[in-house]
Amino acid sequence: MSLSRKDGGTGEQEEDRQTATQAAAVDIKDILNSYPRERDSLIPVLQAVQERCGYLPSDALQQAADYLQLSNSTVYGVATFYSYFKLTPSGKHTLRVCRGTACHVRGAARVLQDVEKRLNIKAGQTTADGNYTLETVACIGACALAPTLTVDGDTYGRLTPSGVAEILSAGENKEAGQSDDD
């Protein structure tokens, strides 16, 4: 059985993420009212909230629990069980370092250490300026390119510390409005 929203919408939001996060922190009734009040609605409700806010604010978890007549611990348990759900805001850009077998053998630990050092954060954290979130994943599925890293879904392979520096520098140049040719 697949659940769809009562309003037939896709759940895509065009609002500014920061503004939406502030609104969602106070009220997600519009999202809740789009779903039936049944246990099977929990995951789609959480997905819709995260799509709007970029993460799952604690008061949104409480509102979902109340609406669906579930315990707070049940809702929190689902939110923390699935790695898709985030309980803290993510950065503007998400970096994911692959820790699969091929990447591990070919130096993923060094790549991860280099990214952590350059961004001054550990895996699972976001930089103080909110620009980068660093995550690790079990496998990206690009084993022939090991070790690999994705930045906002773009895959970079055969990484070395200098390659990590180039990727981060290119991202900073894009942010500043410069091209790679500058």
C-alpha positions in Angstrom: 0.0 0.0 0.0 1.4 3.4 -0.9 0.4 6.5 0.9 -0.4 9.7 -1.0 -1.2 13.1 0.4 -4.9 14.0 0.5 -4.2 17.2 -1.4 -2.5 15.3 -4.2 0.6 17.5 -3.9 4.2 16.3 -4.3 5.3 18.1 -1.1 7.8 20.3 -3.0 8.2 23.6 -1.3 9.3 26.7 -3.0 9.6 28.8 0.2 12.9 30.0 1.4 14.3 27.2 3.6 15.1 29.5 6.5 11.7 31.1 6.5 10.0 27.7 6.2 12.1 26.4 9.1 10.9 29.2 11.3 7.3 28.7 10.3 7.5 24.9 10.8 9.1 25.4 14.2 5.8 27.0 15.3 3.2 25.2 13.2 3.1 22.2 10.8 -0.7 21.8 10.9 -1.0 22.2 7.1 1.4 19.2 6.6 -0.4 17.2 9.3 -3.8 17.9 7.8 -2.6 16.6 4.4 -2.3 13.0 5.8 -4.8 10.6 7.5 -4.5 10.3 11.3 -3.1 6.8 11.2 0.2 5.2 12.2 1.1 4.5 8.5 1.3 8.3 7.9 4.2 8.8 10.3 7.1 8.4 7.8 5.4 10.4 5.0 4.7 13.2 7.6 8.3 13.2 8.7 9.5 13.3 5.1 7.2 16.3 4.4 8.4 18.2 7.5 12.0 17.5 6.6 11.5 18.5 3.0 10.2 21.9 4.2 12.6 22.5 7.1 15.7 20.7 6.0 15.6 18.7 9.3 13.1 17.6 11.9 12.7 20.2 14.6 11.8 18.7 18.0 8.5 20.6 18.3 7.5 19.2 14.9 8.1 15.7 16.2 5.9 16.5 19.2 3.1 17.9 16.9 3.3 14.7 14.7 3.1 12.5 17.8 0.0 14.4 19.0 -1.7 14.4 15.6 -1.1 10.7 14.9 -1.8 9.7 18.5 1.6 8.1 18.9 4.0 8.3 21.8 6.8 10.8 21.6 9.2 7.8 21.9 7.7 6.1 18.9 8.0 9.1 16.7 11.6 9.8 18.0 12.5 6.1 17.5 11.4 6.3 13.8 13.2 9.6 13.3 16.4 8.3 14.7 16.2 4.8 13.1 16.4 6.0 9.5 19.6 7.7 8.5 17.6 9.8 6.0 16.1 11.9 8.8 18.1 14.7 10.4 17.4 16.1 13.9 19.7 19.1 13.4 19.9 21.6 10.5 22.2 20.6 7.6 24.6 22.9 6.0 24.1 24.6 2.6 26.3 21.9 1.1 26.5 18.2 2.1 29.7 16.2 1.7 29.5 12.4 2.0 32.6 10.3 2.3 32.2 6.7 1.3 33.4 4.2 3.8 32.6 1.1 1.7 35.1 -1.7 1.4 36.8 -0.5 -1.8 37.0 3.0 -0.5 38.3 1.8 2.9 41.1 -0.2 1.3 42.0 2.7 -1.0 42.3 5.4 1.7 38.8 6.7 2.7 40.0 7.2 6.3 42.7 9.6 5.0 40.2 11.4 2.9 37.8 11.7 5.8 40.5 13.0 8.1 41.6 15.6 5.5 38.0 16.9 5.1 37.5 17.0 8.9 40.8 18.9 9.3 40.1 21.4 6.4 36.5 22.1 7.6 37.3 21.9 11.3 34.4 19.5 12.0 33.9 15.8 12.5 31.5 13.5 10.5 27.9 14.2 11.5 28.6 17.9 12.1 28.0 21.2 10.3 30.5 24.0 10.1 29.8 27.0 12.3 29.0 29.2 9.2 26.4 26.7 8.1 28.0 26.1 4.8 29.0 22.4 5.0 27.7 19.3 6.6 30.0 16.2 6.7 28.6 12.7 6.6 29.9 9.2 6.0 28.0 6.6 4.1 28.3 2.9 3.8 28.7 2.9 0.0 28.2 5.5 -2.8 28.2 2.8 -5.5 31.2 4.1 -7.4 33.7 1.5 -6.2 35.9 1.7 -9.3 36.6 5.4 -8.4 37.6 4.6 -4.8 38.1 6.5 -2.6 35.1 8.7 -3.3 33.3 11.7 -1.9 30.0 13.4 -3.0 29.3 17.1 -2.7 25.6 17.9 -3.1 25.2 14.6 -5.1 28.2 15.2 -7.4 30.7 12.3 -7.1 34.5 12.8 -7.0 36.8 9.8 -7.2 40.3 8.6 -6.8 40.7 11.2 -4.1 43.9 12.4 -2.5 44.4 15.2 0.1 45.2 17.6 -2.7 42.1 16.5 -4.6 40.0 17.3 -1.5 41.6 20.8 -1.3 40.8 21.4 -4.9 37.1 20.3 -4.5 36.7 22.5 -1.4 38.4 25.5 -3.1 36.3 25.1 -6.2 33.2 25.2 -4.0 34.4 28.3 -2.2 35.1 30.0 -5.6 31.6 29.2 -6.8 30.2 30.7 -3.6 32.2 33.9 -4.2 30.9 34.0 -7.8 34.3 33.1 -9.4 34.7 30.6 -12.1 37.3 27.8 -12.1 39.2 29.7 -14.8 39.8 32.8 -12.6 
